[in-house]
Amino acid sequence: SQVGRATYSIYLWQQIFTGPLFQATSPALEAFDLAVMTAACVILYRLLERPLIRKSRTWSDALASSRGIPSGA
């Protein structure tokens, strides 16, 4: 399920991890590279993206309440 949540990160990073720099490598190294990319994306999602999402919701709710808009509207 963590990979599913991190799919947007994977979508963004796969361009770097599967680009010309890595296309000339062996299939085994390419598979390892993709595994590292997937793990890195899951870690980045948990440590960077989730906190940013929570923070943006806090800011959004604060802004909405200052304008008299109900939270989540």
N, CA, C and O atoms as a printed pandas DataFrame, in Angstrom:
     atom_number atom_name residue_name chain_id  residue_number  x_coord  y_coord  z_coord
0              1         N          SER        A               1    0.822   -1.196    0.000
1              2        CA          SER        A               1    0.000    0.000    0.000
2              3         C          SER        A               1    0.865    1.259    0.000
3              4         O          SER        A               1    0.460    2.293   -0.530
4              5         N          GLN        A               2    2.060    1.170    0.597
5              6        CA          GLN        A               2    2.951    2.335    0.607
6              7         C          GLN        A               2    3.376    2.719   -0.807
7              8         O          GLN        A               2    3.473    3.902   -1.130
8              9         N          VAL        A               3    3.629    1.717   -1.647
9             10        CA          VAL        A               3    4.008    2.012   -3.029
10            11         C          VAL        A               3    2.856    2.708   -3.739
11            12         O          VAL        A               3    3.073    3.628   -4.527
12            13         N          GLY        A               4    1.640    2.272   -3.464
13            14        CA          GLY        A               4    0.473    2.905   -4.063
14            15         C          GLY        A               4    0.353    4.366   -3.682
15            16         O          GLY        A               4   -0.003    5.203   -4.511
16            17         N          ARG        A               5    0.641    4.667   -2.458
17            18        CA          ARG        A               5    0.571    6.055   -1.994
18            19         C          ARG        A               5    1.698    6.905   -2.576
19            20         O          ARG        A               5    1.557    8.119   -2.718
20            21         N          ALA        A               6    2.790    6.275   -2.904
21            22        CA          ALA        A               6    3.963    7.008   -3.402
22            23         C          ALA        A               6    4.036    7.020   -4.926
23            24         O          ALA        A               6    5.068    7.389   -5.486
24            25         N          THR        A               7    2.962    6.625   -5.603
25            26        CA          THR        A               7    3.030    6.497   -7.054
26            27         C          THR        A               7    3.323    7.817   -7.757
27            28         O          THR        A               7    3.979    7.822   -8.799
28            29         N          TYR        A               8    2.856    8.925   -7.219
29            30        CA          TYR        A               8    3.145   10.194   -7.881
30            31         C          TYR        A               8    4.635   10.495   -7.827
31            32         O          TYR        A               8    5.208   10.974   -8.806
32            33         N          SER        A               9    5.265   10.220   -6.692
33            34        CA          SER        A               9    6.714   10.392   -6.586
34            35         C          SER        A               9    7.433    9.478   -7.563
35            36         O          SER        A               9    8.392    9.878   -8.223
36            37         N          ILE        A              10    6.955    8.249   -7.644
37            38        CA          ILE        A              10    7.567    7.308   -8.589
38            39         C          ILE        A              10    7.420    7.834  -10.008
39            40         O          ILE        A              10    8.355    7.758  -10.805
40            41         N          TYR        A              11    6.255    8.364  -10.319
41            42        CA          TYR        A              11    6.023    8.931  -11.647
42            43         C          TYR        A              11    7.037   10.046  -11.937
43            44         O          TYR        A              11    7.590   10.116  -13.035
44            45         N          LEU        A              12    7.276   10.909  -10.956
45            46        CA          LEU        A              12    8.212   12.010  -11.158
46            47         C          LEU        A              12    9.659   11.536  -11.259
47            48         O          LEU        A              12   10.386   11.967  -12.154
48            49         N          TRP        A              13   10.080   10.667  -10.367
49            50        CA          TRP        A              13   11.473   10.250  -10.302
50            51         C          TRP        A              13   11.853    9.232  -11.360
51            52         O          TRP        A              13   13.033    9.113  -11.689
52            53         N          GLN        A              14   10.902    8.497  -11.903
53            54        CA          GLN        A              14   11.257    7.462  -12.882
54            55         C          GLN        A              14   11.926    8.055  -14.112
55            56         O          GLN        A              14   12.691    7.364  -14.785
56            57         N          GLN        A              15   11.660    9.303  -14.417
57            58        CA          GLN        A              15   12.315    9.942  -15.552
58            59         C          GLN        A              15   13.824   10.019  -15.347
59            60         O          GLN        A              15   14.599    9.858  -16.290
60            61         N          ILE        A              16   14.229   10.264  -14.112
61            62        CA          ILE        A              16   15.661   10.346  -13.809
62            63         C          ILE        A              16   16.254    8.942  -13.725
63            64         O          ILE        A              16   17.318    8.679  -14.286
64            65         N          PHE        A              17   15.569    8.050  -13.029
65            66        CA          PHE        A              17   16.105    6.716  -12.781
66            67         C          PHE        A              17   16.077    5.799  -13.998
67            68         O          PHE        A              17   16.788    4.794  -14.018
68            69         N          THR        A              18   15.287    6.112  -14.998
69            70        CA          THR        A              18   15.236    5.268  -16.195
70            71         C          THR        A              18   15.721    6.005  -17.434
71            72         O          THR        A              18   15.551    5.526  -18.555
72            73         N          GLY        A              19   16.317    7.152  -17.234
73            74        CA          GLY        A              19   16.790    7.971  -18.344
74            75         C          GLY        A              19   18.057    7.437  -18.988
75            76         O          GLY        A              19   18.513    6.341  -18.663
76            77         N          PRO        A              20   18.614    8.200  -19.887
77            78        CA          PRO        A              20   19.777    7.779  -20.670
78            79         C          PRO        A              20   20.973    7.337  -19.825
79            80         O          PRO        A              20   21.732    6.461  -20.241
80            81         N          LEU        A              21   21.144    7.927  -18.660
81            82        CA          LEU        A              21   22.264    7.568  -17.809
82            83         C          LEU        A              21   22.227    6.093  -17.399
83            84         O          LEU        A              21   23.272    5.457  -17.263
84            85         N          PHE        A              22   21.038    5.561  -17.207
85            86        CA          PHE        A              22   20.908    4.192  -16.713
86            87         C          PHE        A              22   20.524    3.184  -17.799
87            88         O          PHE        A              22   20.465    1.987  -17.520
88            89         N          GLN        A              23   20.264    3.631  -19.012
89            90        CA          GLN        A              23   19.833    2.714  -20.067
90            91         C          GLN        A              23   20.962    1.836  -20.587
91            92         O          GLN        A              23   20.699    0.801  -21.200
92            93         N          ALA        A              24   22.194    2.218  -20.361
93            94        CA          ALA        A              24   23.326    1.442  -20.860
94            95         C          ALA        A              24   23.834    0.447  -19.822
95            96         O          ALA        A              24   24.908   -0.129  -19.995
96            97         N          THR        A              25   23.082    0.239  -18.757
97            98        CA          THR        A              25   23.516   -0.677  -17.706
98            99         C          THR        A              25   22.946   -2.069  -17.945
99           100         O          THR        A              25   22.078   -2.259  -18.797
100          101         N          SER        A              26   23.435   -3.022  -17.196
101          102        CA          SER        A              26   22.946   -4.401  -17.311
102          103         C          SER        A              26   21.526   -4.493  -16.758
103          104         O          SER        A              26   21.128   -3.669  -15.935
104          105         N          PRO        A              27   20.762   -5.485  -17.204
105          106        CA          PRO        A              27   19.396   -5.644  -16.678
106          107         C          PRO        A              27   19.357   -5.807  -15.159
107          108         O          PRO        A              27   18.440   -5.307  -14.508
108          109         N          ALA        A              28   20.339   -6.497  -14.591
109          110        CA          ALA        A              28   20.369   -6.681  -13.139
110          111         C          ALA        A              28   20.571   -5.339  -12.431
111          112         O          ALA        A              28   19.917   -5.063  -11.425
112          113         N          LEU        A              29   21.464   -4.514  -12.950
113          114        CA          LEU        A              29   21.695   -3.207  -12.358
114          115         C          LEU        A              29   20.479   -2.299  -12.548
115          116         O          LEU        A              29   20.151   -1.497  -11.674
116          117         N          GLU        A              30   19.831   -2.430  -13.671
117          118        CA          GLU        A              30   18.618   -1.651  -13.926
118          119         C          GLU        A              30   17.509   -2.039  -12.945
119          120         O          GLU        A              30   16.802   -1.171  -12.433
120          121         N          ALA        A              31   17.354   -3.342  -12.682
121          122        CA          ALA        A              31   16.356   -3.809  -11.718
122          123         C          ALA        A              31   16.682   -3.288  -10.322
123          124         O          ALA        A              31   15.790   -2.862   -9.587
124          125         N          PHE        A              32   17.953   -3.323   -9.964
125          126        CA          PHE        A              32   18.382   -2.793   -8.669
126          127         C          PHE        A              32   18.087   -1.297   -8.588
127          128         O          PHE        A              32   17.604   -0.812   -7.565
128          129         N          ASP        A              33   18.370   -0.582   -9.643
129          130        CA          ASP        A              33   18.124    0.853   -9.717
130          131         C          ASP        A              33   16.634    1.152   -9.493
131          132         O          ASP        A              33   16.289    2.073   -8.752
132          133         N          LEU        A              34   15.770    0.386  -10.122
133          134        CA          LEU        A              34   14.327    0.595   -9.958
134          135         C          LEU        A              34   13.875    0.269   -8.536
135          136         O          LEU        A              34   12.995    0.937   -7.993
136          137         N          ALA        A              35   14.473   -0.752   -7.939
137          138        CA          ALA        A              35   14.139   -1.089   -6.551
138          139         C          ALA        A              35   14.567    0.036   -5.613
139          140         O          ALA        A              35   13.829    0.393   -4.695
140          141         N          VAL        A              36   15.750    0.595   -5.837
141          142        CA          VAL        A              36   16.231    1.721   -5.026
142          143         C          VAL        A              36   15.321    2.924   -5.218
143          144         O          VAL        A              36   14.982    3.604   -4.249
144          145         N          MET        A              37   14.921    3.196   -6.455
145          146        CA          MET        A              37   14.028    4.312   -6.720
146          147         C          MET        A              37   12.703    4.137   -5.978
147          148         O          MET        A              37   12.205    5.082   -5.366
148          149         N          THR        A              38   12.134    2.937   -6.029
149          150        CA          THR        A              38   10.865    2.683   -5.367
150          151         C          THR        A              38   11.001    2.876   -3.862
151          152         O          THR        A              38   10.157    3.520   -3.240
152          153         N          ALA        A              39   12.045    2.330   -3.282
153          154        CA          ALA        A              39   12.263    2.495   -1.840
154          155         C          ALA        A              39   12.465    3.965   -1.482
155          156         O          ALA        A              39   11.915    4.441   -0.489
156          157         N          ALA        A              40   13.237    4.675   -2.269
157          158        CA          ALA        A              40   13.477    6.096   -2.010
158          159         C          ALA        A              40   12.178    6.890   -2.098
159          160         O          ALA        A              40   11.949    7.795   -1.295
160          161         N          CYS        A              41   11.328    6.560   -3.063
161          162        CA          CYS        A              41   10.061    7.280   -3.206
162          163         C          CYS        A              41    9.136    7.019   -2.021
163          164         O          CYS        A              41    8.457    7.932   -1.553
164          165         N          VAL        A              42    9.106    5.784   -1.536
165          166        CA          VAL        A              42    8.283    5.474   -0.369
166          167         C          VAL        A              42    8.793    6.241    0.854
167          168         O          VAL        A              42    8.003    6.797    1.618
168          169         N          ILE        A              43   10.099    6.266    1.032
169          170        CA          ILE        A              43   10.691    6.990    2.163
170          171         C          ILE        A              43   10.425    8.492    2.038
171          172         O          ILE        A              43   10.047    9.138    3.015
172          173         N          LEU        A              44   10.621    9.043    0.850
173          174        CA          LEU        A              44   10.360   10.466    0.651
174          175         C          LEU        A              44    8.897   10.806    0.873
175          176         O          LEU        A              44    8.575   11.865    1.412
176          177         N          TYR        A              45    8.008    9.907    0.459
177          178        CA          TYR        A              45    6.583   10.141    0.678
178          179         C          TYR        A              45    6.297   10.237    2.174
179          180         O          TYR        A              45    5.609   11.148    2.635
180          181         N          ARG        A              46    6.838    9.282    2.917
181          182        CA          ARG        A              46    6.566    9.248    4.362
182          183         C          ARG        A              46    7.235   10.409    5.109
183          184         O          ARG        A              46    6.634   10.979    6.020
184          185         N          LEU        A              47    8.455   10.759    4.739
185          186        CA          LEU        A              47    9.208   11.761    5.497
186          187         C          LEU        A              47    9.047   13.192    4.993
187          188         O          LEU        A              47    9.255   14.138    5.753
188          189         N          LEU        A              48    8.684   13.362    3.742
189          190        CA          LEU        A              48    8.623   14.704    3.175
190          191         C          LEU        A              48    7.212   15.075    2.713
191          192         O          LEU        A              48    6.670   16.105    3.116
192          193         N          GLU        A              49    6.630   14.238    1.874
193          194        CA          GLU        A              49    5.340   14.610    1.292
194          195         C          GLU        A              49    4.204   14.631    2.308
195          196         O          GLU        A              49    3.438   15.594    2.350
196          197         N          ARG        A              50    4.082   13.590    3.126
197          198        CA          ARG        A              50    2.995   13.561    4.109
198          199         C          ARG        A              50    3.040   14.750    5.058
199          200         O          ARG        A              50    2.006   15.379    5.282
200          201         N          PRO        A              51    4.208   15.086    5.630
201          202        CA          PRO        A              51    4.234   16.286    6.482
202          203         C          PRO        A              51    3.850   17.560    5.724
203          204         O          PRO        A              51    3.175   18.428    6.277
204          205         N          LEU        A              52    4.274   17.675    4.472
205          206        CA          LEU        A              52    3.900   18.860    3.688
206          207         C          LEU        A              52    2.403   18.897    3.409
207          208         O          LEU        A              52    1.797   19.968    3.426
208          209         N          ILE        A              53    1.810   17.751    3.153
209          210        CA          ILE        A              53    0.360   17.684    2.923
210          211         C          ILE        A              53   -0.380   18.104    4.189
211          212         O          ILE        A              53   -1.330   18.886    4.128
212          213         N          ARG        A              54    0.059   17.579    5.344
213          214        CA          ARG        A              54   -0.578   17.961    6.614
214          215         C          ARG        A              54   -0.443   19.460    6.866
215          216         O          ARG        A              54   -1.401   20.118    7.274
216          217         N          LYS        A              55    0.749   19.992    6.620
217          218        CA          LYS        A              55    0.978   21.415    6.838
218          219         C          LYS        A              55    0.106   22.261    5.910
219          220         O          LYS        A              55   -0.458   23.270    6.334
220          221         N          SER        A              56   -0.004   21.856    4.660
221          222        CA          SER        A              56   -0.824   22.630    3.721
222          223         C          SER        A              56   -2.293   22.588    4.113
223          224         O          SER        A              56   -3.011   23.570    3.923
224          225         N          ARG        A              57   -2.752   21.459    4.660
225          226        CA          ARG        A              57   -4.139   21.396    5.136
226          227         C          ARG        A              57   -4.348   22.328    6.318
227          228         O          ARG        A              57   -5.385   22.982    6.427
228          229         N          THR        A              58   -3.354   22.388    7.208
229          230        CA          THR        A              58   -3.442   23.287    8.349
230          231         C          THR        A              58   -3.534   24.731    7.872
231          232         O          THR        A              58   -4.380   25.492    8.341
232          233         N          TRP        A              59   -2.665   25.106    6.943
233          234        CA          TRP        A              59   -2.692   26.461    6.395
234          235         C          TRP        A              59   -4.015   26.752    5.700
235          236         O          TRP        A              59   -4.584   27.831    5.861
236          237         N          SER        A              60   -4.499   25.788    4.930
237          238        CA          SER        A              60   -5.745   25.969    4.202
238          239         C          SER        A              60   -6.922   26.138    5.161
239          240         O          SER        A              60   -7.771   27.007    4.962
240          241         N          ASP        A              61   -6.968   25.300    6.205
241          242        CA          ASP        A              61   -8.043   25.416    7.187
242          243         C          ASP        A              61   -7.968   26.750    7.927
243          244         O          ASP        A              61   -8.999   27.367    8.195
244          245         N          ALA        A              62   -6.756   27.199    8.259
245          246        CA          ALA        A              62   -6.602   28.488    8.952
246          247         C          ALA        A              62   -7.059   29.632    8.058
247          248         O          ALA        A              62   -7.735   30.552    8.519
248          249         N          LEU        A              63   -6.696   29.579    6.796
249          250        CA          LEU        A              63   -7.109   30.620    5.871
250          251         C          LEU        A              63   -8.623   30.615    5.689
251          252         O          LEU        A              63   -9.251   31.673    5.663
252          253         N          ALA        A              64   -9.208   29.431    5.563
253          254        CA          ALA        A              64  -10.654   29.329    5.391
254          255         C          ALA        A              64  -11.384   29.856    6.622
255          256         O          ALA        A              64  -12.379   30.570    6.494
256          257         N          SER        A              65  -10.901   29.512    7.807
257          258        CA          SER        A              65  -11.585   29.972    9.016
258          259         C          SER        A              65  -11.449   31.487    9.190
259          260         O          SER        A              65  -12.345   32.136    9.729
260          261         N          SER        A              66  -10.329   32.044    8.732
261          262        CA          SER        A              66  -10.179   33.493    8.838
262          263         C          SER        A              66  -11.132   34.224    7.889
263          264         O          SER        A              66  -11.438   35.402    8.080
264          265         N          ARG        A              67  -11.588   33.513    6.876
265          266        CA          ARG        A              67  -12.554   34.100    5.921
266          267         C          ARG        A              67  -13.980   33.669    6.226
267          268         O          ARG        A              67  -14.906   34.027    5.498
268          269         N          GLY        A              68  -14.165   32.898    7.302
269          270        CA          GLY        A              68  -15.501   32.465    7.691
270          271         C          GLY        A              68  -16.037   31.300    6.882
271          272         O          GLY        A              68  -17.246   31.071    6.845
272          273         N          ILE        A              69  -15.152   30.567    6.237
273          274        CA          ILE        A              69  -15.562   29.410    5.452
274          275         C          ILE        A              69  -15.408   28.165    6.311
275          276         O          ILE        A              69  -14.355   27.982    6.922
276          277         N          PRO        A              70  -16.423   27.297    6.383
277          278        CA          PRO        A              70  -16.306   26.084    7.195
278          279         C          PRO        A              70  -15.152   25.203    6.718
279          280         O          PRO        A              70  -14.874   25.127    5.522
280          281         N          SER        A              71  -14.493   24.548    7.651
281          282        CA          SER        A              71  -13.378   23.667    7.332
282          283         C          SER        A              71  -13.821   22.532    6.427
283          284         O          SER        A              71  -14.880   21.942    6.644
284          285         N          GLY        A              72  -13.017   22.218    5.407
285          286        CA          GLY        A              72  -13.326   21.126    4.494
286          287         C          GLY        A              72  -14.315   21.497    3.397
287          288         O          GLY        A              72  -14.714   20.631    2.619
288          289         N          ALA        A              73  -14.712   22.741    3.319
289          290        CA          ALA        A              73  -15.683   23.144    2.291
290          291         C          ALA        A              73  -15.018   23.416    0.974
291          292         O          ALA        A              73  -15.690   23.765    0.003
